[in-house]
C-alpha cells in the first residue's frame, strides 16, 4: 500500500479518486501544498499507484507537476502506455513528461475546452523500458511518471478539477476515472479599476496625419499594458502604455463621420477599460491652381477662440485679398504686405466643417478645416469627451466606460479502452 511513505491524502470526491502524482515545482511558491491519492487498479492489489499534485491549490499562471508512482508485488509489470488526464484548461509544458527523471519522446497532447478532460499520452519505446519490479510479498522499488502543466487563465476557480491516470501493461490495464487528487484553483485577487480617455489632435482631415491619444487613469500611475485603437471597429494600431498614455498616428483616407475607440488591455493587477469619441473628418483640400494663394492657420480652430489665418501669394504688395468661411466673408479689407502675406484673426461661432476660401486677383484656393466645439462640448476631446490635459481635455475621467491547452483528451489507440 506504499505504506513506507508519509503523505497527506486528498479528500476523495466520489468513490476512489485517481492518484495524481508529484514532481515538485522547483520554482513554486513557498506555500505550495502537495496533495496525494493512493489507489490500486487490480482486484488483488498487487499493483499500487500514488498520484501527487505538487500544489493542490495553485493560482492561475502557476506551474504544477503531476507525478504518478507505480509499485508492484510479486512479478514485474511492464507498462506499455501511459496517459495523464487533467482539465482542458491545464496547459501542458512541452518536453516536461519524464519517466524516472528522463525525458519521454513521442508525447501526444489531446486538447479539450476548459471544463472537459484533456490528456497527455505516451507509449513505451520498447518492451521493458517502463518496468516496475516486484519483490515477492513485499513492495518493490517504485517507478515514477511526471508531467508538468501551467494553470490556464480559463480554469474554473474555487471548484475541484479532477485528475486521473490511465495505463496499460502486459498484465492488465486501468482506465478508472476521477482517481487522482482534485486541484482547486484559487480565485485571483480583484483587479484595480481603470478609466480610459481618448482624444485626437489635430482635427482629422483626409490625407493629413493626426495623433490619437489614450490616457489611462487608476489609483496610481499606470505604466504597463497596451491600448488598441479602432475607427469604425477597424484597428488603426496598438501602442504600449508609458507614463499613463499610449499614442498612434492616424491618417484618414476618407471623409465623413468617425467613431474612435481606445481599448486598454489591463494587466495582471489592473482591469481593462475603454472609451470612445466621435466627430467628422474634413475633406481633402482641392489641388490649387498654379499661382494660387495658400492658407495656413496657427492652430486648430475652436468655437469662441481666436485663430490666425494667413494668406500667402506671389501677387504684388497691396493686392486685395478676399477671405471667406463657408461663403461668408471674414476679415474685410485685407491686402498683401511686402512679404506677400495677409493675416486675419478669425473667431469661429459654430463648430463643424468649414471651407476657408482665399481669392487674390483671379486666383483662389480652398482649405477645409474642422472647428471643434468650445471646451465642455461633445467631440472636442475636452471636458465631457475624456480628453487628456495635453489635448484640451480634463483628466480623462469623463468618457471612460471601463469597459496548447488540454482539451478533449483522446486515447492511444486501443491501449486504454474507453
C-alpha positions in Angstrom: 0.0 0.0 0.0 3.0 2.3 -0.4 3.0 2.3 3.4 6.6 3.3 3.6 5.6 6.8 2.7 4.2 9.6 4.9 1.7 11.7 2.9 -1.3 13.9 3.1 -4.1 12.2 1.2 -6.5 14.4 -0.7 -10.2 14.3 0.2 -11.8 11.9 -2.2 -14.7 13.1 -4.3 -16.8 10.2 -5.3 -15.7 6.6 -4.9 -12.0 6.2 -5.1 -10.2 9.2 -6.6 -7.3 8.8 -9.0 -3.9 9.5 -7.5 -2.3 12.3 -9.3 1.4 12.5 -8.6 4.2 14.9 -7.8 7.3 16.1 -9.2 7.6 19.1 -7.1 7.7 22.6 -8.6 11.3 23.8 -8.2 10.3 27.4 -8.6 6.8 27.2 -7.0 5.7 29.4 -4.2 6.7 28.5 -0.6 3.1 28.0 0.4 2.5 25.3 -2.3 1.0 22.3 -0.6 1.2 18.9 -2.4 -1.8 16.6 -2.3 -1.8 12.9 -3.0 -4.1 9.9 -3.5 -3.3 6.2 -3.4 -5.2 3.5 -5.3 -4.9 0.0 -6.6 -6.2 -0.8 -10.1 -6.5 -4.5 -9.6 -8.7 -6.7 -7.5 -5.7 -8.5 -5.9 -3.9 -5.2 -5.0 -0.6 -6.4 -6.4 -0.1 -3.0 -8.2 -0.3 0.2 -6.2 -0.3 3.8 -7.6 0.2 7.1 -5.9 -0.6 10.3 -7.7 0.7 13.6 -6.3 0.0 17.1 -7.4 2.8 19.4 -6.4 0.3 22.2 -5.4 -3.3 21.3 -4.8 -4.4 25.0 -4.6 -2.5 26.8 -7.3 -3.0 30.3 -8.7 -3.7 31.0 -12.4 -0.4 31.0 -14.2 1.4 28.7 -11.7 3.2 25.6 -12.8 2.2 22.3 -11.3 3.6 18.8 -11.7 1.5 15.7 -11.6 3.6 12.6 -10.7 2.3 9.0 -10.7 4.3 6.4 -8.8 4.0 2.7 -9.5 4.9 -0.1 -7.0 4.5 -3.8 -7.5 4.3 -7.1 -5.5 5.4 -10.4 -6.9 6.1 -10.3 -10.6 7.3 -7.4 -12.7 4.9 -5.2 -14.6 5.9 -3.7 -18.0 3.9 -0.5 -18.6 3.2 -0.2 -22.4 1.3 3.1 -22.5 0.6 5.9 -20.0 -2.0 8.8 -20.1 -2.3 11.7 -17.7 -5.7 13.2 -17.6 -6.5 16.7 -16.4 -8.9 19.5 -17.0 -8.6 21.0 -20.5 -7.7 24.4 -19.0 -4.3 23.0 -17.9 -1.6 23.8 -20.5 1.0 21.0 -20.9 4.6 22.3 -20.8 6.4 20.8 -23.8 9.2 18.3 -23.0 8.1 18.1 -19.3 7.0 14.5 -19.5 9.5 12.2 -17.8 9.9 8.7 -16.6 12.3 8.2 -13.7 13.6 11.7 -14.4 14.4 11.0 -18.1 12.6 12.8 -20.9 9.9 10.9 -22.8 9.7 11.3 -26.6 6.7 10.9 -28.8 4.3 12.6 -26.4 0.8 13.3 -27.8 -1.3 16.1 -26.4 -5.0 15.8 -26.8 -6.6 19.2 -26.2 -10.1 19.9 -24.9 -12.0 23.0 -23.8 -11.9 24.1 -20.2 -14.2 22.0 -18.1 -13.6 18.9 -20.2 -11.0 16.3 -19.9 -7.8 16.6 -21.9 -4.8 14.2 -21.7 -1.1 13.8 -22.3 -0.4 10.3 -23.7 2.8 8.4 -24.4 4.0 4.9 -25.3 7.0 2.9 -24.1 9.8 3.0 -26.7 10.3 -0.8 -26.3 9.1 -3.7 -24.1 10.6 -3.4 -20.7 11.5 0.3 -20.9 8.9 1.1 -18.2 9.3 -1.9 -15.9 8.1 -1.9 -12.3 9.9 -4.7 -10.4 8.1 -6.9 -7.8 9.5 -8.1 -4.6 7.7 -11.3 -3.6 5.1 -10.5 -0.9 6.7 -7.0 -0.3 6.7 -3.9 -2.4 9.5 -3.5 -5.0 11.2 -0.3 -5.9 8.9 2.4 -7.3 8.8 3.9 -10.8 7.5 7.4 -11.5 6.0 9.3 -14.4 6.0 13.1 -14.0 4.2 15.7 -16.2 4.1 19.5 -15.8 1.3 22.0 -16.6 0.6 25.7 -16.4 -2.7 26.6 -14.8 -4.6 28.4 -17.6 -6.4 31.7 -17.2 -9.6 29.9 -18.3 -9.5 27.4 -15.4 -12.6 27.5 -13.2 -11.7 28.7 -9.7 -12.9 27.5 -6.3 -14.2 24.2 -7.6 -12.4 20.8 -7.7 -10.8 19.9 -11.1 -10.3 16.2 -11.2 -7.2 14.3 -12.4 -6.7 10.7 -13.2 -4.3 8.2 -14.8 -4.9 5.6 -17.4 -2.3 3.0 -18.4 -1.9 -0.4 -20.0 0.7 -3.1 -19.3 1.5 -6.7 -20.3 -0.6 -8.0 -17.4 -3.5 -5.5 -17.3 -4.8 -2.0 -17.8 -6.7 0.7 -15.9 -8.9 3.4 -17.2 -10.6 4.4 -13.9 -12.0 7.9 -13.7 -11.5 10.5 -11.0 -8.9 8.6 -9.0 -6.5 11.4 -8.6 -6.4 14.4 -6.3 -8.7 17.3 -7.2 -7.0 20.5 -8.0 -8.7 23.7 -6.7 -7.5 26.8 -8.4 -7.5 29.9 -6.3 -9.7 32.8 -7.4 -7.5 35.7 -8.5 -7.4 38.9 -6.4 -9.8 41.6 -7.7 -8.1 43.9 -10.2 -7.9 47.6 -9.6 -10.3 49.6 -11.8 -9.0 51.9 -14.6 -10.5 54.5 -16.8 -9.5 55.2 -20.4 -9.9 58.6 -22.2 -9.3 59.1 -25.9 -8.6 62.2 -27.9 -7.4 63.2 -31.3 -5.3 66.2 -32.5 -5.3 67.9 -34.8 -8.9 67.5 -36.0 -8.9 64.7 -38.5 -8.6 65.6 -42.2 -8.4 63.3 -45.3 -4.7 62.7 -46.1 -3.3 64.5 -43.1 -1.9 62.7 -40.0 -3.5 63.1 -36.6 -2.4 61.7 -33.3 -4.9 59.6 -31.4 -4.1 59.5 -27.7 -5.4 57.3 -24.9 -4.9 58.4 -21.3 -5.2 55.6 -18.7 -6.0 56.6 -15.1 -6.2 54.5 -11.9 -5.5 54.8 -8.2 -1.8 55.1 -9.0 0.2 55.9 -12.2 -0.3 53.4 -15.0 2.9 52.3 -16.7 2.1 48.9 -18.2 -0.3 47.3 -20.6 -1.2 48.3 -24.1 -4.0 50.1 -26.0 -5.6 49.1 -29.3 -7.3 51.9 -31.3 -10.2 51.5 -33.6 -12.1 53.6 -36.2 -15.5 52.1 -37.2 -14.4 48.9 -35.3 -11.3 48.5 -37.5 -8.0 48.6 -35.8 -5.8 51.5 -36.6 -2.9 50.4 -34.4 -1.7 49.3 -31.0 0.7 51.0 -28.6 2.2 50.3 -25.2 1.3 52.5 -22.3 4.1 54.8 -21.0 3.5 57.3 -18.3 -0.2 56.7 -18.5 -0.5 57.3 -22.2 -0.5 55.5 -25.5 -0.5 57.1 -28.9 -0.8 56.1 -32.5 -0.7 58.2 -35.7 -3.8 58.0 -37.9 -4.2 59.4 -41.4 -7.8 59.2 -42.6 -8.3 58.1 -46.2 -12.0 59.0 -46.4 -14.1 61.9 -45.1 -17.3 61.7 -43.1 -18.1 60.7 -39.6 -15.7 58.9 -37.4 -16.1 56.9 -34.1 -12.7 56.4 -32.5 -12.3 53.9 -29.7 -9.4 53.1 -27.4 -9.3 49.7 -25.6 -6.8 49.3 -22.7 -5.7 45.7 -22.2 -5.3 45.8 -18.5 -2.6 43.9 -16.6 -2.4 41.2 -14.0 -3.4 43.7 -11.4 -5.3 46.4 -13.4 -8.7 45.9 -15.1 -9.1 46.8 -18.7 -11.2 49.8 -19.8 -12.2 51.6 -22.9 -13.6 54.9 -24.2 -14.9 56.4 -27.5 -15.3 59.7 -29.2 -17.0 60.7 -32.4 -16.7 63.6 -34.9 -16.2 64.4 -38.6 -13.3 64.0 -40.9 -12.7 67.1 -43.0 -12.4 66.5 -46.8 -9.0 66.8 -48.5 -8.1 70.2 -49.8 -8.6 70.6 -53.6 -5.4 70.8 -55.6 -4.6 74.5 -56.0 -4.2 76.0 -59.5 -0.8 77.3 -60.4 0.0 80.6 -58.7 -3.0 80.3 -56.4 -2.7 81.7 -52.8 -2.1 79.4 -49.8 -3.9 79.4 -46.5 -2.3 78.5 -43.1 -3.7 78.5 -39.6 -1.6 78.8 -36.4 -3.7 76.3 -34.5 -6.7 74.1 -34.5 -9.9 76.3 -34.8 -12.3 76.1 -31.9 -15.6 77.9 -31.2 -15.2 81.3 -29.5 -11.4 81.1 -29.7 -9.4 83.3 -32.0 -7.0 81.7 -34.5 -4.7 83.4 -37.0 -5.4 82.7 -40.7 -2.5 83.6 -43.0 -2.9 84.0 -46.8 0.3 83.9 -48.8 0.5 84.9 -52.5 3.1 85.9 -55.1 0.9 88.7 -56.3 2.2 92.3 -55.7 2.2 94.2 -52.5 -1.1 95.8 -51.7 -3.1 93.3 -53.7 -6.6 92.8 -52.3 -7.3 89.5 -50.5 -10.9 88.1 -50.1 -11.3 85.6 -47.3 -14.5 83.7 -46.6 -15.7 80.8 -44.4 -18.4 78.6 -45.9 -19.1 81.5 -48.3 -19.4 84.2 -45.6 -16.8 87.0 -45.7 -14.4 87.3 -42.8 -11.7 89.9 -42.2 -12.6 92.5 -44.8 -10.2 95.0 -46.4 -7.2 92.5 -46.4 -4.2 93.4 -48.5 -0.8 91.6 -49.1 2.1 93.1 -47.3 5.7 93.4 -48.5 6.3 89.7 -47.7 3.3 88.6 -49.8 1.2 87.8 -46.8 -2.1 88.9 -45.2 -3.2 87.9 -41.7 -6.7 87.6 -40.3 -7.8 86.9 -36.7 -10.8 84.6 -37.0 -13.1 83.6 -34.1 -15.5 80.8 -35.3 -19.0 81.0 -33.9 -20.1 77.4 -34.8 -18.5 74.0 -34.8 -18.2 71.6 -37.7 -16.7 71.5 -41.2 -15.6 74.9 -42.6 -14.3 75.6 -46.1 -11.9 78.6 -45.9 -11.5 80.3 -49.3 -8.9 82.9 -50.3 -9.1 84.9 -53.5 -6.3 87.1 -54.8 -6.9 88.6 -58.2 -8.2 85.8 -60.4 -6.6 83.0 -58.4 -8.3 81.2 -55.5 -7.7 78.3 -53.1 -9.8 76.4 -50.5 -8.7 74.9 -47.3 -11.0 72.5 -45.4 -10.9 72.6 -41.6 -12.9 71.3 -38.7 -14.0 73.7 -36.0 -14.1 72.0 -32.6 -16.8 72.8 -30.0 -15.9 75.1 -27.1 -14.5 73.3 -24.1 -17.2 71.3 -22.4 -19.0 70.4 -25.7 -19.1 67.0 -27.2 -16.5 65.9 -29.7 -13.6 68.3 -28.9 -11.6 66.0 -26.7 -12.1 68.3 -23.8 -14.2 68.0 -20.6 -17.1 65.6 -21.3 -15.1 63.8 -24.0 -12.5 62.1 -21.9 -9.8 64.3 -23.4 -6.4 64.4 -21.6 -4.8 67.6 -20.3 -2.3 67.9 -23.2 -5.1 67.8 -25.8 -7.5 70.4 -24.4 -9.4 68.0 -22.1 -9.7 67.2 -18.5 -8.2 64.3 -16.5 -10.0 61.8 -18.7 -12.5 60.6 -16.1 -15.3 61.7 -18.4 -16.0 59.3 -21.3 -14.4 56.2 -19.9 -16.6 53.1 -19.8 -14.3 50.7 -18.1 -15.3 48.9 -20.3 -1.7 24.1 -26.4 -4.3 23.6 -23.6 -5.5 20.2 -22.8 -8.8 19.5 -24.4 -10.9 16.5 -25.3 -8.2 14.1 -24.4 -8.1 11.3 -26.8 -6.6 7.9 -26.4 -3.6 6.0 -27.5 -5.3 3.7 -30.0 -6.9 0.8 -28.2 -4.3 0.8 -25.4 -6.7 2.3 -22.7 -10.2 1.3 -23.7 -12.9 3.9 -23.1 
